[in-house]
Amino acid sequence: MCDNIDMTGSKTIFYTEFLAATIDLKKLLLQYEDDSLLYALFKDFDHQAIDMLTVPNLTASLTRMGKEVTIE
């Protein structure tokens, strides 16, 4: 899944890649003229505040949500 989102092949997901991957979700989430709600969602996954999503970031966030994570 992450390989489909990681357009640069850097093994991290930058905010612009996150936006591109969630473009349909963005239409549902945007209730304002800016992308503040979507950015807040991104920052929730970016709990290390490094402005990118890494596999450990996603794993920790999804685990906190009660999701089982398998890394291939």
C-alpha positions in Angstrom: 0.0 0.0 0.0 2.7 2.5 1.0 4.6 1.8 -2.3 1.5 3.0 -4.2 1.6 6.3 -2.2 5.3 6.8 -2.0 5.8 8.5 -5.4 9.5 9.4 -4.8 10.5 5.9 -3.6 12.0 7.4 -0.4 10.1 4.9 1.9 8.4 7.9 3.5 5.1 9.6 2.6 5.4 13.4 2.3 2.3 15.6 2.8 1.9 16.1 -1.0 1.9 12.4 -1.6 -0.6 12.0 1.3 -2.8 14.6 -0.4 -2.6 12.8 -3.8 -3.5 9.5 -2.2 -6.5 10.9 -0.4 -7.9 13.2 -3.1 -11.3 11.7 -3.0 -11.3 11.7 0.8 -10.2 15.3 0.7 -13.5 16.2 -1.0 -15.3 14.7 2.0 -13.1 16.1 4.6 -12.8 19.7 3.4 -15.4 21.8 5.1 -13.3 24.9 4.9 -11.7 26.9 2.1 -8.2 25.5 3.0 -6.9 22.1 3.8 -6.7 22.5 7.6 -8.8 19.4 8.4 -6.9 17.2 6.1 -3.6 18.6 7.3 -4.7 17.9 10.9 -5.4 14.3 9.9 -1.9 14.1 8.3 -0.3 15.5 11.5 -2.2 12.9 13.6 -0.2 10.2 11.7 3.0 12.3 11.9 3.2 12.0 15.6 7.0 12.6 15.5 6.4 16.0 13.9 8.9 15.3 11.0 6.4 16.4 8.2 6.5 13.0 6.6 5.0 9.6 7.3 7.2 6.7 7.8 6.4 3.0 8.2 7.0 3.3 12.0 4.7 6.4 12.1 1.9 4.6 10.3 2.4 1.4 12.3 2.2 3.2 15.6 -0.8 5.3 14.6 -2.8 2.3 13.2 -1.9 0.2 16.2 -3.2 3.0 18.5 -6.4 2.8 16.5 -6.7 -1.0 17.2 -5.7 -2.1 13.7 -3.4 -5.0 13.2 -0.4 -4.1 11.0 1.6 -6.5 8.9 4.8 -5.1 7.2 5.7 -7.0 4.1 
